[in-house]
């Protein structure tokens, strides 16, 4: 299962924004909240 929405997270890489796609048990990384450790499945299970 993949999460894809027109507002997918963008990450600034070398001056350009790149779209990020997260799936299943992949850990979602956040430069803003580095202590946050969640996967797509955890978010979908909790309904966040």
Rosetta constraint file for C-alpha pairs under 8 A:
AtomPair CA 1 CA 23 HARMONIC 6.07 0.50
AtomPair CA 1 CA 24 HARMONIC 5.94 0.50
AtomPair CA 2 CA 21 HARMONIC 7.51 0.50
AtomPair CA 2 CA 22 HARMONIC 6.42 0.50
AtomPair CA 2 CA 23 HARMONIC 4.46 0.50
AtomPair CA 2 CA 24 HARMONIC 6.62 0.50
AtomPair CA 3 CA 21 HARMONIC 6.86 0.50
AtomPair CA 3 CA 22 HARMONIC 6.23 0.50
AtomPair CA 3 CA 23 HARMONIC 6.21 0.50
AtomPair CA 3 CA 40 HARMONIC 7.48 0.50
AtomPair CA 4 CA 8 HARMONIC 6.38 0.50
AtomPair CA 4 CA 21 HARMONIC 6.57 0.50
AtomPair CA 4 CA 22 HARMONIC 7.96 0.50
AtomPair CA 8 CA 19 HARMONIC 6.36 0.50
AtomPair CA 8 CA 20 HARMONIC 6.34 0.50
AtomPair CA 8 CA 21 HARMONIC 6.97 0.50
AtomPair CA 9 CA 19 HARMONIC 6.03 0.50
AtomPair CA 9 CA 20 HARMONIC 5.59 0.50
AtomPair CA 9 CA 21 HARMONIC 7.72 0.50
AtomPair CA 10 CA 17 HARMONIC 5.72 0.50
AtomPair CA 10 CA 18 HARMONIC 5.32 0.50
AtomPair CA 10 CA 19 HARMONIC 4.64 0.50
AtomPair CA 10 CA 20 HARMONIC 6.00 0.50
AtomPair CA 11 CA 17 HARMONIC 5.31 0.50
AtomPair CA 11 CA 18 HARMONIC 5.26 0.50
AtomPair CA 11 CA 19 HARMONIC 6.55 0.50
AtomPair CA 11 CA 20 HARMONIC 7.12 0.50
AtomPair CA 12 CA 16 HARMONIC 5.50 0.50
AtomPair CA 12 CA 17 HARMONIC 4.42 0.50
AtomPair CA 12 CA 18 HARMONIC 6.37 0.50
AtomPair CA 13 CA 17 HARMONIC 6.02 0.50
AtomPair CA 13 CA 18 HARMONIC 6.77 0.50
AtomPair CA 22 CA 26 HARMONIC 6.29 0.50
AtomPair CA 22 CA 27 HARMONIC 7.79 0.50
AtomPair CA 22 CA 28 HARMONIC 6.73 0.50
AtomPair CA 22 CA 40 HARMONIC 6.66 0.50
AtomPair CA 23 CA 39 HARMONIC 7.97 0.50
AtomPair CA 23 CA 40 HARMONIC 5.90 0.50
AtomPair CA 23 CA 41 HARMONIC 7.88 0.50
AtomPair CA 24 CA 39 HARMONIC 6.88 0.50
AtomPair CA 24 CA 40 HARMONIC 5.33 0.50
AtomPair CA 24 CA 41 HARMONIC 5.34 0.50
AtomPair CA 25 CA 39 HARMONIC 5.26 0.50
AtomPair CA 25 CA 40 HARMONIC 6.10 0.50
AtomPair CA 25 CA 41 HARMONIC 5.91 0.50
AtomPair CA 25 CA 42 HARMONIC 8.00 0.50
AtomPair CA 26 CA 39 HARMONIC 5.43 0.50
AtomPair CA 26 CA 40 HARMONIC 6.64 0.50
AtomPair CA 27 CA 37 HARMONIC 6.64 0.50
AtomPair CA 27 CA 38 HARMONIC 5.75 0.50
AtomPair CA 27 CA 39 HARMONIC 4.53 0.50
AtomPair CA 27 CA 40 HARMONIC 7.28 0.50
AtomPair CA 28 CA 37 HARMONIC 6.84 0.50
AtomPair CA 28 CA 38 HARMONIC 5.83 0.50
AtomPair CA 28 CA 39 HARMONIC 5.58 0.50
AtomPair CA 28 CA 40 HARMONIC 7.15 0.50
AtomPair CA 29 CA 34 HARMONIC 6.76 0.50
AtomPair CA 29 CA 36 HARMONIC 7.56 0.50
AtomPair CA 29 CA 37 HARMONIC 7.30 0.50
AtomPair CA 30 CA 34 HARMONIC 5.29 0.50
AtomPair CA 30 CA 36 HARMONIC 7.21 0.50
AtomPair CA 38 CA 42 HARMONIC 6.23 0.50
AtomPair CA 38 CA 43 HARMONIC 6.99 0.50
AtomPair CA 39 CA 43 HARMONIC 6.47 0.50
AtomPair CA 40 CA 44 HARMONIC 6.22 0.50
AtomPair CA 41 CA 45 HARMONIC 6.01 0.50
AtomPair CA 42 CA 46 HARMONIC 6.25 0.50
AtomPair CA 43 CA 47 HARMONIC 5.97 0.50
AtomPair CA 43 CA 48 HARMONIC 5.42 0.50
AtomPair CA 44 CA 48 HARMONIC 6.65 0.50
